[in-house]
Amino acid sequence: MDAALLWQIGGQIAAALIAYGAVRADLRNMRERLAKIEDRFNQHIEKGLNHGNSQA
């Protein structure tokens, strides 16, 4: 095989791994942000229910 071809294949694999890592990190951060928002929302609901402000 030609060395240029090996470099090209290696570069493509490296680029794919970098993109994969970036997507995983973004999904992990998004999941953490959503969990925090969900906790705040649930606390708000519980606070309203405890204070007799529910409209159910």
URBEL-V263276 format. One record per helix or strand of 3 or more residues. SS is the DSSP state (a for helix, b for strand). FROM is the first residue (numbers start at 1). TO is the last residue. If there is no record, write none. Layout:
# URBEL-V263276
SS_FROM_TO, SS_FROM_TO
This chain:
# URBEL-V263276
a_3_50
